Amino acid sequence: MKKILFSCIFVVVSVLAACNHDTADVVEVSERPISAPAAAESVAPQPESSPQPLQNVPWSWQYTINAQNERIAPDRPERYTLLLRPDGGVAVLADCNRGGTAFQENEGKLAFEMIAMTKMSCSPKSKADVFLSGLHDVESYHIDGTTLTFTLRDRSMMIFVPLAVP
């Protein structure tokens, strides 16, 4: 059942990303001020394995270590995902909203264009704003085994793992 739901969600997200969005249905994520770099928490070592590919993997956001060295994590990581497609498109699920954008990748550097999102009202506990703001500020990425790390402009780090589909 979860596998079918997951497939349906990504089909819907892909269709939404491919559609032209009217500006009334688009939420733009504004830039955060850039702060001084801070020491970031190290990521727990992963078992030796072949690195996961960046594209065609549904990545699930686990947490962010911000510039103040605070850990911010969603209650339900499976509701914060992204799928980078070989055609340069990105399907995004940010809690109760879906959307898409395009990305550019070159030698470990990564940039997302402005993300067009639906505007559903999520729970007050939602971390969608933190998630989307982080994606907007991505500068580079690194894959270590099955862990994807985005380094942001202020040296914050977003940590992702492949979404587990039973």
DSSP file with accessible surface (Angstrom, degrees, kcal/mol):
  #  RESIDUE AA STRUCTURE BP1 BP2  ACC     N-H-->O    O-->H-N    N-H-->O    O-->H-N    TCO  KAPPA ALPHA  PHI   PSI    X-CA   Y-CA   Z-CA
    1    1 A M     >        0   0  184      0, 0.0     4,-2.5     0, 0.0     5,-0.2   0.000 360.0 360.0 360.0 -45.4    0.0    0.0    0.0
    2    2 A K  H  >  +     0   0  145      1,-0.2     4,-3.0     2,-0.2     5,-0.2   0.876 360.0  54.4 -63.4 -36.6    2.8    2.4    0.9
    3    3 A K  H  > S+     0   0  131      2,-0.2     4,-2.3     1,-0.2    -1,-0.2   0.918 110.2  46.0 -63.6 -41.5    4.6    1.6   -2.3
    4    4 A I  H  > S+     0   0  110      2,-0.2     4,-2.5     1,-0.2    -2,-0.2   0.935 113.5  49.3 -66.5 -43.8    1.5    2.5   -4.3
    5    5 A L  H  X S+     0   0  102     -4,-2.5     4,-2.7     2,-0.2    -2,-0.2   0.926 111.0  50.2 -60.7 -44.9    1.0    5.7   -2.3
    6    6 A F  H  X S+     0   0   43     -4,-3.0     4,-2.4     1,-0.2     5,-0.2   0.937 111.1  48.8 -59.6 -45.8    4.6    6.6   -2.9
    7    7 A S  H  X S+     0   0   61     -4,-2.3     4,-2.0     1,-0.2    -1,-0.2   0.920 112.0  48.9 -61.1 -43.0    4.3    6.0   -6.6
    8    8 A C  H  X S+     0   0   68     -4,-2.5     4,-2.6     2,-0.2    -1,-0.2   0.913 109.3  52.6 -63.2 -42.7    1.2    8.1   -6.8
    9    9 A I  H  X S+     0   0   34     -4,-2.7     4,-2.9     1,-0.2     5,-0.2   0.944 111.4  45.6 -60.3 -46.1    2.7   11.0   -4.8
   10   10 A F  H  X S+     0   0   18     -4,-2.4     4,-2.4     2,-0.2    -1,-0.2   0.852 110.9  52.6 -71.5 -29.2    5.7   11.1   -7.2
   11   11 A V  H  X S+     0   0   92     -4,-2.0     4,-2.5    -5,-0.2    -1,-0.2   0.955 112.6  45.4 -65.5 -46.6    3.5   10.9  -10.3
   12   12 A V  H  X S+     0   0   74     -4,-2.6     4,-2.8     2,-0.2    -2,-0.2   0.935 114.0  48.7 -62.4 -44.8    1.4   13.8   -9.0
   13   13 A V  H  X S+     0   0    1     -4,-2.9     4,-2.6     1,-0.2    -1,-0.2   0.924 111.3  50.1 -62.3 -42.0    4.6   15.8   -8.0
   14   14 A S  H  X S+     0   0   37     -4,-2.4     4,-1.6    -5,-0.2    -1,-0.2   0.912 111.5  48.0 -63.4 -41.0    6.1   15.2  -11.4
   15   15 A V  H  X S+     0   0   84     -4,-2.5     4,-1.3     2,-0.2    -2,-0.2   0.939 112.6  48.9 -64.7 -44.8    2.9   16.3  -13.2
   16   16 A L  H  < S+     0   0   47     -4,-2.8     3,-0.4     1,-0.2    -2,-0.2   0.909 110.2  51.4 -61.1 -41.2    2.8   19.5  -11.0
   17   17 A A  H  < S+     0   0   25     -4,-2.6    -1,-0.2    82,-0.3    -2,-0.2   0.838 110.1  49.7 -65.4 -31.2    6.4   20.2  -11.7
   18   18 A A  H  < S+     0   0   82     -4,-1.6    -1,-0.2    -5,-0.2    -2,-0.2   0.710  96.6  88.8 -80.7 -20.2    5.8   19.9  -15.5
   19   19 A C  S  < S-     0   0   60     -4,-1.3     2,-0.5    -3,-0.4    -3,-0.0  -0.402  85.9-110.9 -77.4 153.0    2.8   22.2  -15.5
   20   20 A N        -     0   0  170     -2,-0.1     2,-0.4     1,-0.0    -1,-0.1  -0.734  37.2-143.4 -78.3 127.6    2.9   25.9  -15.9
   21   21 A H        -     0   0   59     -2,-0.5     2,-0.2    -4,-0.1     5,-0.1  -0.794   7.1-128.1 -97.5 133.0    2.0   27.4  -12.6
   22   22 A D    >   -     0   0  102     -2,-0.4     3,-2.3     1,-0.1     4,-0.2  -0.530  28.0-117.4 -68.7 143.6   -0.1   30.6  -12.4
   23   23 A T  G >  S+     0   0  121      1,-0.3     3,-1.3    -2,-0.2    -1,-0.1   0.789 113.5  65.5 -61.8 -21.4    1.7   33.1  -10.1
   24   24 A A  G 3  S+     0   0   53      1,-0.3    -1,-0.3     3,-0.0    -3,-0.0   0.763 103.7  47.0 -70.2 -19.6   -1.3   32.9   -7.7
   25   25 A D  G <  S+     0   0   95     -3,-2.3     2,-0.4    93,-0.1    -1,-0.3   0.222  97.2  93.2-103.4  13.4   -0.4   29.3   -7.0
   26   26 A V    <   -     0   0   32     -3,-1.3     2,-0.5    -4,-0.2    92,-0.1  -0.898  54.2-161.4-115.3 135.5    3.3   29.8   -6.5
   27   27 A V        -     0   0   52     -2,-0.4     2,-0.4    90,-0.4    90,-0.3  -0.962  13.0-153.5-110.0 125.8    5.1   30.4   -3.3
   28   28 A E        -     0   0  139     -2,-0.5     2,-0.6    88,-0.1    88,-0.1  -0.853  11.1-135.2-100.2 136.7    8.6   31.9   -3.6
   29   29 A V        -     0   0   20     -2,-0.4     2,-0.1    86,-0.2    86,-0.1  -0.792  22.1-140.2 -91.0 121.4   11.1   31.2   -0.9
   30   30 A S        -     0   0   97     -2,-0.6     2,-0.1     1,-0.1   106,-0.1  -0.442  24.6 -97.8 -80.5 156.9   12.9   34.4    0.0
   31   31 A E        -     0   0  120     -2,-0.1    -1,-0.1     1,-0.1   102,-0.1  -0.456  32.2-134.8 -72.9 143.9   16.7   34.4    0.7
   32   32 A R        -     0   0   65    101,-0.2     2,-0.1    -2,-0.1    -1,-0.1  -0.654  33.6 -94.3 -88.8 154.6   17.8   34.3    4.3
   33   33 A P        -     0   0  121      0, 0.0     2,-0.5     0, 0.0    -1,-0.1  -0.417  42.4-116.4 -64.1 144.6   20.6   36.6    5.5
   34   34 A I        -     0   0  111     -2,-0.1     2,-0.2   119,-0.0   120,-0.0  -0.704  36.4-167.6 -85.5 128.7   24.0   35.0    5.2
   35   35 A S        -     0   0   45     -2,-0.5     3,-0.1     1,-0.1    -3,-0.0  -0.649  32.7 -73.9-111.1 172.7   25.6   34.6    8.6
   36   36 A A        -     0   0   77     -2,-0.2    -1,-0.1     1,-0.1   118,-0.1  -0.307  59.2 -96.6 -65.1 144.8   29.1   33.7    9.7
   37   37 A P        -     0   0   98      0, 0.0     2,-0.3     0, 0.0   118,-0.2  -0.277  43.0-165.9 -61.1 147.3   30.1   30.1    9.3
   38   38 A A        -     0   0   38    116,-0.5     2,-0.1    -3,-0.1    30,-0.1  -0.925  32.5 -87.2-130.3 159.0   29.8   27.9   12.4
   39   39 A A        -     0   0   80     -2,-0.3     2,-0.3    28,-0.1   117,-0.0  -0.439  47.2-146.4 -65.7 133.7   31.1   24.5   13.2
   40   40 A A        -     0   0   41     -2,-0.1     2,-0.1   116,-0.1    27,-0.1  -0.808  19.2-102.2-106.0 149.3   28.7   21.9   12.0
   41   41 A E        -     0   0   79     -2,-0.3     2,-0.2     1,-0.1    24,-0.1  -0.365  41.9-114.8 -64.8 139.4   28.0   18.5   13.6
   42   42 A S        -     0   0  101     -2,-0.1     2,-0.3     1,-0.1    -1,-0.1  -0.496  27.1-114.8 -77.3 150.3   29.7   15.7   11.9
   43   43 A V        -     0   0   41     -2,-0.2     3,-0.1     1,-0.1    -1,-0.1  -0.646  35.9-102.4 -84.5 137.6   27.6   13.1   10.2
   44   44 A A        -     0   0   65     -2,-0.3    -1,-0.1     1,-0.1     0, 0.0  -0.319  47.3 -99.6 -58.1 137.3   27.7    9.6   11.6
   45   45 A P        -     0   0  119      0, 0.0    -1,-0.1     0, 0.0     3,-0.0  -0.321  36.7-141.8 -62.0 143.1   29.9    7.3    9.5
   46   46 A Q        -     0   0   61      1,-0.1     3,-0.1    -3,-0.1    99,-0.1  -0.728  27.4 -91.9-102.3 153.9   28.1    5.0    7.1
   47   47 A P        -     0   0  100      0, 0.0    99,-0.2     0, 0.0     2,-0.1  -0.282  56.1 -86.6 -60.6 150.6   29.0    1.5    6.3
   48   48 A E  S    S+     0   0  194     97,-0.1     2,-0.3    -3,-0.0    96,-0.0  -0.394  73.4 132.8 -60.2 125.9   31.3    1.1    3.3
   49   49 A S        -     0   0   66     -2,-0.1    96,-0.3    -3,-0.1     3,-0.1  -0.973  62.5 -73.1-162.9 168.8   29.2    0.9    0.1
   50   50 A S        -     0   0  102     -2,-0.3    94,-0.1     1,-0.1     0, 0.0  -0.475  63.0 -99.1 -67.0 139.9   29.0    2.3   -3.3
   51   51 A P        -     0   0   92      0, 0.0    95,-0.2     0, 0.0    -1,-0.1  -0.314  36.3-114.3 -61.9 144.0   27.8    5.9   -3.3
   52   52 A Q        -     0   0   59     93,-2.4     2,-0.1     1,-0.1     5,-0.1  -0.511  35.7-108.5 -71.2 142.0   24.2    6.4   -4.0
   53   53 A P        -     0   0   78      0, 0.0    -1,-0.1     0, 0.0     4,-0.0  -0.430  17.1-134.3 -70.4 152.1   23.6    8.3   -7.3
   54   54 A L  S >  S+     0   0   14     -2,-0.1     3,-0.5     2,-0.1    30,-0.5   0.908  84.5  61.5 -71.3 -42.4   22.3   11.8   -6.9
   55   55 A Q  T 3  S+     0   0   64      1,-0.2    30,-0.2    28,-0.1    28,-0.0  -0.495 101.4  20.1 -92.0 157.0   19.6   11.5   -9.6
   56   56 A N  T 3  S+     0   0  107     28,-3.1    -1,-0.2     1,-0.2    29,-0.1   0.714  94.1 112.9  62.1  25.2   16.5    9.1   -9.7
   57   57 A V    <   -     0   0   10     -3,-0.5     2,-0.9    27,-0.3    27,-0.5  -0.995  69.5-130.9-123.7 124.9   16.7    8.5   -6.0
   58   58 A P  E     -A   83   0A  26      0, 0.0   105,-3.6     0, 0.0     2,-0.4  -0.673  31.0-155.9 -75.1 107.3   13.8    9.8   -3.8
   59   59 A W  E     -AB  82 162A   0     23,-2.9    23,-1.8    -2,-0.9     2,-0.5  -0.740   3.9-152.5 -90.3 135.2   15.9   11.6   -1.0
   60   60 A S  E     -AB  81 161A   5    101,-3.5   101,-2.0    -2,-0.4     2,-0.3  -0.919  17.6-125.1-111.1 125.0   14.3   12.1    2.4
   61   61 A W  E     + B   0 160A   0     19,-2.9    99,-0.3    -2,-0.5    19,-0.1  -0.522  29.5 175.7 -70.8 125.4   15.4   15.1    4.6
   62   62 A Q  E     -     0   0A  57     97,-3.3     2,-0.3     1,-0.4    98,-0.2   0.846  56.6 -40.6 -97.1 -46.6   16.6   13.9    8.0
   63   63 A Y  E     - B   0 159A  23     96,-1.2    96,-3.1    10,-0.2     2,-0.4  -0.976  43.7-126.8-171.5 168.0   17.8   17.1    9.6
   64   64 A T  E     -CB  72 158A   5      8,-2.6     8,-3.0    -2,-0.3     2,-0.6  -0.982   8.4-152.1-125.6 138.8   19.7   20.3    9.2
   65   65 A I  E     -CB  71 157A   1     92,-2.6    92,-2.3    -2,-0.4     6,-0.2  -0.965  29.9-153.6-105.0 111.6   22.6   21.6   11.3
   66   66 A N    >   -     0   0   16      4,-2.6     3,-2.3    -2,-0.6   -28,-0.0  -0.158  31.8 -89.7 -84.0-179.2   22.3   25.4   11.1
   67   67 A A  T 3  S+     0   0    6      1,-0.3   -28,-0.1     2,-0.1    -1,-0.1   0.713 128.0  56.6 -64.4 -19.2   24.9   28.1   11.4
   68   68 A Q  T 3  S-     0   0  117      2,-0.1    -1,-0.3   -30,-0.1     3,-0.1   0.282 119.9-111.6 -92.7  10.1   24.3   28.3   15.1
   69   69 A N  S <  S+     0   0   82     -3,-2.3     2,-0.4     1,-0.2    -2,-0.1   0.763  70.6 144.6  63.9  29.6   25.0   24.5   15.3
   70   70 A E        -     0   0  110    -29,-0.0    -4,-2.6     2,-0.0     2,-0.5  -0.787  48.2-130.1 -96.3 143.1   21.4   23.7   16.2
   71   71 A R  E     -C   65   0A 136     -2,-0.4     2,-0.5    -6,-0.2    -6,-0.2  -0.818  22.2-172.4 -95.6 125.1   19.8   20.5   14.9
   72   72 A I  E     +C   64   0A  41     -8,-3.0    -8,-2.6    -2,-0.5    55,-0.0  -0.979  11.5 172.9-119.2 120.7   16.5   21.0   13.1
   73   73 A A        -     0   0   38     -2,-0.5   -10,-0.2   -10,-0.2     2,-0.1  -0.979  29.7-120.9-132.5 142.1   14.6   17.8   12.2
   74   74 A P        -     0   0    9      0, 0.0    52,-0.1     0, 0.0     4,-0.1  -0.482  17.6-132.2 -75.5 150.8   11.2   17.1   10.8
   75   75 A D  S    S+     0   0  119      1,-0.3    51,-0.1    50,-0.2    50,-0.0   0.846 104.8  30.3 -66.5 -34.9    8.8   14.8   12.8
   76   76 A R    >   -     0   0  130      1,-0.1     3,-2.5     2,-0.0    -1,-0.3  -0.777  68.4-175.8-129.0  86.4    8.1   12.9    9.6
   77   77 A P  G >  S+     0   0   30      0, 0.0     3,-2.0     0, 0.0   -16,-0.5   0.786  80.5  69.6 -54.8 -28.6   11.1   12.8    7.3
   78   78 A E  G 3  S+     0   0   85      1,-0.3     3,-0.1   -18,-0.1   -16,-0.1   0.656  92.5  60.4 -66.7 -11.0    9.1   10.9    4.6
   79   79 A R  G <  S+     0   0   65     -3,-2.5    16,-3.4     1,-0.2     2,-0.4   0.336  97.8  62.9 -95.6   6.7    7.0   14.1    4.1
   80   80 A Y  E <  S+ D   0  94A   7     -3,-2.0   -19,-2.9    14,-0.2     2,-0.3  -0.830  75.2 139.8-132.4  91.2   10.1   16.1    3.1
   81   81 A T  E     -AD  60  93A   0     12,-1.8    12,-2.6    -2,-0.4     2,-0.3  -0.874  31.8-163.8-133.3 162.4   11.6   14.7   -0.1
   82   82 A L  E     -AD  59  92A   0    -23,-1.8   -23,-2.9    -2,-0.3     2,-0.4  -0.989   4.5-161.3-146.2 148.7   13.1   15.6   -3.4
   83   83 A L  E     -AD  58  91A  26      8,-2.0     8,-2.3    -2,-0.3     2,-0.6  -0.976   9.4-155.8-131.3 112.8   13.7   13.6   -6.6
   84   84 A L  E     - D   0  90A   0    -27,-0.5   -28,-3.1   -30,-0.5   -27,-0.3  -0.828  16.1-154.0 -91.4 122.9   16.3   15.0   -9.0
   85   85 A R    >   -     0   0   45      4,-3.1     3,-2.1    -2,-0.6     4,-0.1  -0.670  24.9-117.8 -98.4 153.2   15.6   13.7  -12.5
   86   86 A P  T 3  S+     0   0   82      0, 0.0    -1,-0.1     0, 0.0   -31,-0.0   0.761 111.9  66.1 -59.0 -24.0   18.1   13.3  -15.4
   87   87 A D  T 3  S-     0   0  120      2,-0.1     3,-0.1     1,-0.1    -3,-0.0   0.452 122.6-102.4 -79.2   2.8   16.2   15.9  -17.4
   88   88 A G  S <  S+     0   0   20     -3,-2.1    15,-2.2     1,-0.3     2,-0.2   0.463  82.6 126.7  92.3   1.0   17.2   18.6  -14.8
   89   89 A G  E     - E   0 102A   7     13,-0.2    -4,-3.1    -4,-0.1     2,-0.4  -0.545  44.3-153.4 -90.6 158.3   13.8   18.7  -13.1
   90   90 A V  E     -DE  84 101A   1     11,-2.4    11,-1.6    -6,-0.2     2,-0.5  -0.997   4.2-153.5-133.5 128.6   13.2   18.3   -9.4
   91   91 A A  E     -DE  83 100A   0     -8,-2.3    -8,-2.0    -2,-0.4     2,-0.4  -0.893  20.9-165.2 -98.4 130.5   10.0   17.0   -7.7
   92   92 A V  E     -DE  82  99A   0      7,-2.6     7,-2.2    -2,-0.5     2,-0.5  -0.956  17.8-170.9-122.8 134.6    9.7   18.4   -4.1
   93   93 A L  E     +DE  81  98A  10    -12,-2.6   -12,-1.8    -2,-0.4     2,-0.5  -0.993   7.9 179.6-119.4 117.6    7.4   17.3   -1.3
   94   94 A A  E >   -DE  80  97A   0      3,-3.0     3,-1.8    -2,-0.5     2,-0.5  -0.820  60.2 -74.2-121.6  84.7    7.5   19.8    1.6
   95   95 A D  T 3  S-     0   0   16    -16,-3.4   -14,-0.1    -2,-0.5    -1,-0.1  -0.453 119.2  -2.9  62.2-107.7    5.2   18.4    4.3
   96   96 A a  T 3  S+     0   0   27     -2,-0.5     2,-0.3    24,-0.1    -1,-0.3   0.380 124.5  77.0 -96.5   6.1    1.7   19.1    2.9
   97   97 A N  E <   -E   94   0A  17     -3,-1.8    -3,-3.0    22,-0.1     2,-0.3  -0.863  58.3-162.0-119.2 152.8    2.8   20.9   -0.2
   98   98 A R  E     +E   93   0A  60     -2,-0.3    20,-2.4    -5,-0.2     2,-0.3  -0.916  22.9 133.3-128.3 155.4    4.2   19.8   -3.5
   99   99 A G  E     -EF  92 117A   1     -7,-2.2    -7,-2.6    -2,-0.3     2,-0.3  -0.932  29.3-131.2-173.7-164.0    6.1   21.5   -6.2
  100  100 A G  E     +EF  91 116A   6     16,-1.9    16,-2.3    -2,-0.3     2,-0.3  -0.982  16.5 166.6-163.4 169.0    9.0   21.5   -8.6
  101  101 A T  E     -E   90   0A  21    -11,-1.6   -11,-2.4    -2,-0.3     2,-0.3  -0.881  35.5 -94.7-163.8-167.0   11.9   23.3  -10.0
  102  102 A A  E     -E   89   0A  28     -2,-0.3    11,-2.7   -13,-0.2     2,-0.3  -0.860  31.3-155.2-122.6 159.1   15.1   22.8  -12.0
  103  103 A F  E     -G  112   0A  18    -15,-2.2     2,-0.4    -2,-0.3     9,-0.2  -0.935   8.3-150.4-133.4 159.2   18.6   22.2  -10.8
  104  104 A Q  E     -G  111   0A 131      7,-2.5     7,-2.1    -2,-0.3     2,-0.4  -0.999  16.1-175.1-127.8 132.4   22.1   22.6  -12.1
  105  105 A E  E     +G  110   0A  74     -2,-0.4     2,-0.3     5,-0.2     5,-0.2  -0.988  10.1 162.9-129.9 136.1   25.0   20.3  -11.0
  106  106 A N  E >   -G  109   0A 108      3,-2.2     3,-2.1    -2,-0.4    -2,-0.0  -0.818  69.4 -29.9-156.6 112.7   28.6   20.6  -11.9
  107  107 A E  T 3  S-     0   0  176      1,-0.3     3,-0.1    -2,-0.3    -2,-0.0   0.868 127.4 -38.8  49.7  50.7   31.6   18.9  -10.1
  108  108 A G  T 3  S+     0   0   24      1,-0.3    33,-2.3    32,-0.1     2,-0.3   0.343 114.0 115.9  86.7 -10.3   30.0   18.8   -6.7
  109  109 A K  E <   -GH 106 140A 131     -3,-2.1    -3,-2.2    31,-0.2     2,-0.4  -0.738  43.1-175.5 -89.9 143.9   28.3   22.2   -7.0
  110  110 A L  E     +G  105   0A   5     29,-2.0     2,-0.4    -2,-0.3    -5,-0.2  -1.000  10.1 177.6-143.9 137.9   24.5   22.3   -6.9
  111  111 A A  E     -G  104   0A  46     -7,-2.1    -7,-2.5    -2,-0.4     2,-0.4  -0.996  13.5-152.9-143.1 136.8   22.0   25.0   -7.4
  112  112 A F  E     -G  103   0A  18     23,-0.4    -9,-0.2    -2,-0.4     3,-0.1  -0.887  18.0-131.2-104.8 140.5   18.2   24.9   -7.5
  113  113 A E        -     0   0  104    -11,-2.7    -1,-0.0    -2,-0.4    -9,-0.0  -0.264  56.9 -56.6 -74.9 174.4   16.1   27.5   -9.3
  114  114 A M        -     0   0   82      1,-0.1     2,-0.5   -13,-0.1   -12,-0.2  -0.295  63.2-125.7 -54.9 133.9   13.2   29.2   -7.5
  115  115 A I        -     0   0    4     -3,-0.1     2,-0.5   -14,-0.1   -14,-0.2  -0.762  13.5-148.3 -92.5 121.8   10.8   26.4   -6.3
  116  116 A A  E     +F  100   0A  18    -16,-2.3   -16,-1.9    -2,-0.5     2,-0.3  -0.792  28.3 177.8 -87.6 123.8    7.2   26.6   -7.4
  117  117 A M  E     -F   99   0A   2     -2,-0.5   -90,-0.4   -90,-0.3   -18,-0.2  -0.920  33.2-111.6-128.6 153.5    5.0   25.1   -4.6
  118  118 A T        -     0   0   41    -20,-2.4   -91,-0.1    -2,-0.3   -21,-0.1  -0.298  31.3-130.5 -68.8 168.0    1.3   24.6   -3.8
  119  119 A K        +     0   0  123    -22,-0.1     2,-0.1     2,-0.1   -22,-0.1  -0.220  44.7 151.7-123.7  46.8    0.1   26.7   -0.9
  120  120 A M        -     0   0  123    -24,-0.1     2,-0.8     1,-0.1   -24,-0.1  -0.424  52.4-111.0 -71.1 152.2   -1.8   24.3    1.4
  121  121 A S        -     0   0  121     -2,-0.1     2,-0.1   -25,-0.1    -1,-0.1  -0.756  40.2-162.6 -87.7 112.0   -1.8   25.3    5.1
  122  122 A a        -     0   0   30     -2,-0.8   -27,-0.0     1,-0.2    -1,-0.0  -0.353  32.2 -70.9 -88.4 173.6    0.4   22.8    6.9
  123  123 A S    >   -     0   0   65      1,-0.1     3,-2.2    -2,-0.1    -1,-0.2  -0.212  43.1-115.0 -58.5 149.5    0.5   22.0   10.6
  124  124 A P  T 3  S+     0   0  139      0, 0.0    -1,-0.1     0, 0.0    -2,-0.1   0.773 118.4  59.1 -58.9 -22.7    2.0   24.7   12.9
  125  125 A K  T 3  S+     0   0  146      2,-0.0   -50,-0.2   -51,-0.0    -2,-0.1   0.460  80.5 127.7 -84.0  -0.6    4.8   22.1   13.6
  126  126 A S    <   -     0   0   31     -3,-2.2     3,-0.2     1,-0.1     4,-0.1  -0.229  47.8-161.4 -60.0 143.9    5.7   21.9    9.9
  127  127 A K     >  +     0   0   58      1,-0.1     4,-2.6     2,-0.1     5,-0.2   0.083  57.0 117.2-108.3  19.8    9.3   22.4    9.0
  128  128 A A  H  > S+     0   0    8      1,-0.2     4,-3.0     2,-0.2     5,-0.3   0.886  73.5  51.5 -58.2 -41.5    8.4   23.2    5.3
  129  129 A D  H  > S+     0   0  140      2,-0.2     4,-2.4     1,-0.2    -1,-0.2   0.917 111.7  46.5 -63.9 -41.1    9.8   26.7    5.5
  130  130 A V  H  > S+     0   0   49      2,-0.2     4,-2.3     1,-0.2    -2,-0.2   0.934 114.6  48.5 -63.9 -45.2   13.2   25.5    6.9
  131  131 A F  H  X S+     0   0    0     -4,-2.6     4,-2.3     2,-0.2    -2,-0.2   0.950 115.5  42.1 -60.6 -51.6   13.3   22.8    4.3
  132  132 A L  H  X S+     0   0   12     -4,-3.0     4,-2.1     1,-0.2    -1,-0.2   0.895 113.3  52.3 -67.9 -39.2   12.5   25.0    1.3
  133  133 A S  H  X S+     0   0   14     -4,-2.4     4,-1.2    -5,-0.3    -1,-0.2   0.915 109.6  50.7 -62.1 -41.2   14.8   27.8    2.6
  134  134 A G  H >< S+     0   0    1     -4,-2.3     3,-0.6    -5,-0.2     4,-0.3   0.931 108.5  50.9 -62.1 -44.7   17.6   25.3    2.9
  135  135 A L  H >< S+     0   0    2     -4,-2.3     3,-1.2     1,-0.3   -23,-0.4   0.887 106.7  55.3 -60.4 -37.5   17.1   24.1   -0.6
  136  136 A H  H 3< S+     0   0   26     -4,-2.1    -1,-0.3     1,-0.2    -2,-0.2   0.816 110.0  46.8 -63.7 -29.1   17.2   27.6   -1.9
  137  137 A D  T << S+     0   0    5     -4,-1.2    16,-1.6    -3,-0.6    -1,-0.2   0.300  78.9 133.8 -99.3   9.0   20.6   28.2   -0.3
  138  138 A V  E <   + I   0 152A   8     -3,-1.2   -26,-0.2    -4,-0.3    14,-0.2  -0.368  19.7 166.4 -64.1 134.9   22.4   25.0   -1.4
  139  139 A E  E     -     0   0A  68     12,-2.8   -29,-2.0     1,-0.4     2,-0.3   0.677  62.3  -2.5-112.5 -40.1   25.9   25.5   -2.8
  140  140 A S  E     -HI 109 151A  26     11,-1.7    11,-2.4   -31,-0.3    -1,-0.4  -0.932  57.3-148.9-148.9 170.0   27.3   22.0   -3.0
  141  141 A Y  E     - I   0 150A  46    -33,-2.3     2,-0.3    -2,-0.3     9,-0.2  -0.954   3.9-167.2-141.6 161.2   26.7   18.4   -2.2
  142  142 A H  E     - I   0 149A 116      7,-1.8     7,-2.8    -2,-0.3     2,-0.5  -0.977  10.0-151.9-148.3 136.5   28.5   15.3   -1.2
  143  143 A I  E     - I   0 148A  28     -2,-0.3     2,-0.5     5,-0.2     5,-0.2  -0.962  12.5-179.7-113.2 123.5   27.4   11.6   -1.2
  144  144 A D  E >   - I   0 147A  87      3,-2.7     3,-2.0    -2,-0.5     2,-0.5  -0.942  66.8 -54.5-121.9 103.3   29.0    9.3    1.3
  145  145 A G  T 3  S-     0   0    5     -2,-0.5   -93,-2.4   -96,-0.3   -97,-0.1  -0.509 123.9 -18.2  65.5-112.7   27.5    5.8    1.0
  146  146 A T  T 3  S+     0   0   48     -2,-0.5     2,-0.5   -95,-0.2    -1,-0.3   0.164 117.3  98.8-111.0  17.0   23.8    6.4    1.3
  147  147 A T  E <   -I  144   0A   3     -3,-2.0    -3,-2.7    14,-0.1     2,-0.5  -0.927  53.8-162.0-110.3 125.4   24.0    9.8    2.9
  148  148 A L  E     -IJ 143 160A   0     12,-2.5    12,-2.8    -2,-0.5     2,-0.5  -0.908   8.7-167.7-103.0 126.8   23.5   13.0    0.9
  149  149 A T  E     -IJ 142 159A  17     -7,-2.8    -7,-1.8    -2,-0.5     2,-0.5  -0.974   6.4-161.1-118.7 124.9   24.8   16.2    2.4
  150  150 A F  E     -IJ 141 158A   0      8,-2.7     8,-2.3    -2,-0.5     2,-0.5  -0.905   9.3-151.1 -98.4 131.0   24.0   19.6    1.1
  151  151 A T  E     -IJ 140 157A  33    -11,-2.4   -12,-2.8    -2,-0.5   -11,-1.7  -0.901  17.5-150.5-100.5 129.0   26.3   22.4    2.2
  152  152 A L  E >   -I  138   0A   1      4,-2.8     3,-2.2    -2,-0.5   -14,-0.2  -0.431  29.5 -95.9 -96.2 170.8   24.5   25.8    2.3
  153  153 A R  T 3  S+     0   0   71    -16,-1.6   -15,-0.1     1,-0.3    -1,-0.1   0.832 126.3  46.6 -54.0 -38.2   25.8   29.3    1.8
  154  154 A D  T 3  S-     0   0   11    -17,-0.1  -116,-0.5  -121,-0.1    -1,-0.3   0.274 123.7-103.7 -90.9  12.3   26.2   29.9    5.5
  155  155 A R  S <  S+     0   0  109     -3,-2.2    -2,-0.1     1,-0.3     2,-0.0   0.561  75.2 143.7  73.9  12.1   27.9   26.5    5.9
  156  156 A S        -     0   0    0   -116,-0.1    -4,-2.8    -5,-0.0     2,-0.4  -0.369  42.1-137.0 -65.1 162.2   24.8   24.9    7.4
  157  157 A M  E     -BJ  65 151A  33    -92,-2.3   -92,-2.6    -6,-0.2     2,-0.5  -0.993  12.4-158.0-131.6 133.9   24.3   21.3    6.4
  158  158 A M  E     -BJ  64 150A   0     -8,-2.3    -8,-2.7    -2,-0.4     2,-0.5  -0.944  15.9-152.7-106.2 131.8   21.2   19.4    5.3
  159  159 A I  E     +BJ  63 149A   4    -96,-3.1   -97,-3.3    -2,-0.5   -96,-1.2  -0.898  16.5 176.7-111.9 131.5   21.3   15.6    5.6
  160  160 A F  E     -BJ  61 148A   0    -12,-2.8   -12,-2.5    -2,-0.5   -99,-0.2  -0.923  11.1-171.2-128.7 152.8   19.3   13.3    3.4
  161  161 A V  E     -B   60   0A  40   -101,-2.0  -101,-3.5    -2,-0.3   -14,-0.1  -0.941  44.6 -81.7-133.9 159.3   19.0    9.5    3.0
  162  162 A P  E     -B   59   0A  35      0, 0.0     2,-0.3     0, 0.0  -103,-0.2  -0.354  53.2-105.5 -60.3 140.3   17.1    7.5    0.3
  163  163 A L        -     0   0   28   -105,-3.6     2,-0.5     1,-0.1   -82,-0.0  -0.530  33.2-128.9 -68.6 125.0   13.4    7.3    1.1
  164  164 A A        -     0   0   90     -2,-0.3    -1,-0.1    -3,-0.1    -3,-0.0  -0.668  24.4-170.9 -79.6 122.5   12.7    3.7    2.3
  165  165 A V              0   0   50     -2,-0.5  -162,-0.0  -159,-0.0    -2,-0.0  -0.961 360.0 360.0-115.7 112.3    9.8    2.2    0.4
  166  166 A P              0   0  110      0, 0.0  -163,-0.1     0, 0.0     0, 0.0  -0.216 360.0 360.0 -67.4 360.0    8.6   -1.1    1.8
